[in-house]
């Protein structure tokens, strides 16, 4: 019914995904630079009473080390990233499931760098040289 209301004539392209209630624990952005994941990600947590975790919707970010499952996800996606020759990609993970591979605006580098002290931006730029 919701999809019919959003697209009554069936001519619009819609992108939908299953609601994952684990979003309350965070929608973690994992950065992959030149085929290697940064060892911490930014878990974007929804504001109280909200289900959207993105920072623009009032969510807050908490930098966390990658879990064993998240490292496994990175390893599964790395061949695709290499095949597509993607230098920078952002993997979004909710509840241990990959929900998005972002290649147009993989943000959160500054937040992770600030919290960990890792020179992630330098790693990015030096890899391009």
C-alpha positions in Angstrom: 0.0 0.0 0.0 2.8 2.4 0.8 4.6 1.7 -2.5 1.3 2.2 -4.4 0.8 5.5 -2.7 4.4 6.6 -3.5 4.2 5.3 -7.1 0.5 5.2 -8.2 1.2 5.0 -11.9 4.1 2.5 -11.5 6.4 4.7 -13.6 8.7 5.9 -10.9 11.9 4.1 -9.9 11.9 3.4 -6.2 14.6 2.1 -4.0 13.5 0.3 -0.8 15.0 -1.9 1.7 13.7 -4.1 4.5 13.5 -2.3 7.9 16.2 -3.7 10.2 15.3 -3.0 13.9 19.0 -3.3 14.7 19.3 0.2 13.3 18.8 1.3 16.9 22.3 0.0 17.6 23.7 2.0 14.7 24.1 2.2 10.9 27.9 1.8 10.7 29.8 3.4 7.9 33.0 1.5 7.1 35.5 3.2 4.8 37.5 1.2 2.3 40.5 3.1 0.8 42.4 1.6 -2.1 41.1 -1.9 -1.2 41.9 -1.7 2.6 39.3 -1.0 5.3 39.9 1.6 8.0 39.8 -0.4 11.3 37.2 1.8 12.8 33.8 2.9 11.5 31.2 5.5 12.4 28.1 4.0 13.9 25.3 6.5 13.2 22.7 6.2 15.9 19.1 7.5 15.5 17.8 10.2 17.7 15.2 9.2 20.3 11.9 8.4 18.6 13.5 8.3 15.2 14.4 5.3 13.0 16.6 7.1 10.5 20.2 7.0 11.7 21.7 9.5 9.3 23.4 12.5 10.9 21.3 15.0 8.8 18.2 13.5 10.4 19.5 14.2 13.9 21.4 11.0 14.5 24.7 11.1 16.4 27.9 9.4 15.4 30.0 7.1 17.6 33.3 5.8 16.3 33.7 2.1 17.0 36.3 -0.6 16.0 35.1 -3.0 13.3 33.6 -6.2 14.6 34.7 -9.7 13.3 31.5 -9.8 11.2 32.2 -6.4 9.7 35.7 -7.5 8.8 34.2 -10.5 7.1 31.7 -8.3 5.2 34.7 -6.2 4.0 36.5 -9.3 2.7 33.3 -10.4 0.8 33.0 -7.0 -0.9 36.6 -6.3 -1.7 36.7 -8.3 -5.0 33.7 -6.2 -6.3 35.4 -3.0 -5.2 38.6 -4.1 -7.0 36.7 -5.2 -10.1 35.0 -1.8 -10.3 38.3 0.0 -9.6 36.8 1.9 -6.7 39.4 3.8 -4.8 37.1 5.0 -2.1 33.9 3.3 -0.9 31.7 3.4 2.1 30.0 0.2 3.3 26.9 0.7 5.5 26.2 -2.2 7.9 23.2 -2.6 10.1 22.9 -5.6 12.5 25.7 -7.4 10.7 24.2 -7.0 7.2 25.5 -4.9 4.4 22.8 -2.4 3.4 24.6 -0.1 1.0 27.8 0.3 -0.9 28.2 4.0 -1.3 30.6 5.3 -3.9 29.2 8.8 -4.5 29.5 10.3 -1.0 31.3 8.0 1.4 31.4 10.4 4.3 32.6 10.0 7.9 36.3 10.2 7.3 36.8 13.3 9.4 34.8 11.9 12.4 36.8 8.7 12.4 40.1 10.5 12.0 39.3 12.9 14.9 38.3 10.1 17.3 41.1 7.7 16.5 44.0 10.1 15.6 44.6 8.0 12.5 45.8 10.0 9.5 43.0 8.7 7.2 42.9 11.7 4.9 46.6 11.5 4.5 46.3 7.8 3.7 43.7 8.7 1.1 45.7 11.4 -0.6 49.1 9.5 -0.5 47.5 6.5 -2.1 46.5 8.7 -5.1 50.1 9.8 -5.6 
